[in-house]
Amino acid sequence: MTKLIVDTTCDLNPAIKDRYEFEVIPLSIILNDKPYEDGVEIQTEEVYEAMRSGLVPKTSQVSYKSVVTVFEKLIQEGSDFIFLTFSSQMSGTYDFARGILSEYSQRYPERRMAIVDSAGGSGGATLMALQILQMMEKQVSFDRILENIEHMKAHLQYHFTLPSIEWLAKGGRVNRGVGYLGDKLDLKPILTVQDGRIIMDRMVRGRKKALKTILEDTLVTAAPNPAQWITISHAYDPEAAEDLKAKILSALPQAKVEMMSLGAVLGAHIGIGGIGIFALSELPPDYQF
């Protein structure tokens, strides 16, 4: 049997947690120089409250103990496993876990174990995780699942926006002058992920236009394959997420849409109020729907 491991940058909702069996390894949130395990020692709302008070959280990769604890559990169960990590360009988790995996591969050569860089996170990682979990249920082979993951990485499109670029400026992700001017002019960033990094694609005037833009971009992405899973992640904006879901299903009635709250680690990176939509421009060979 093969099991999936994700980290806490993979957005999840109660339905996914109830439906599937998998393991979650927490990254860390650092507030006032004190680390907290994401989702274990601190919850998303607590992190956002700190951000509202003016604190700028830092984040840290998974700990050795948290990785080893999950690896040991699955090995003792007799399970093979695939660990889908946050982008290696935004976190050290992937490289760190690979080092640990090397040690375990020597100790347990009979087990199949793999660490996979998602080249993203949030609802994009969720979209990949849903496919991996369904492939595991259908008993798709270990190597075949890995091939499908690489295909998804190459065709997964991220479309997201923020209510303000102030937080990107605070975190050094855009120039402070750009952040100040953008907010004065009510410019909203349209963001995507390329080569594992968050980049600003363009800016548009106003929140309404920004939401319309990410919706239109998603519909273009999904148009060749309308019968697919699409995910939406939001940072405390369920009304906007529900509206986007309804519009996606109106345009693509064959699609299935899964909504999640954005996790604290990515919230610390991009700020409160972000919302993103994630879809595949081309489906992998063993796509489950």
Summary of the structure (lengths in Angstrom):
residues: 289
radius of gyration: 18.7
end to end distance: 21.4
largest distance: 59.7
contacts: 1002
relative contact order: 0.17
helix: 43%
strand: 26%
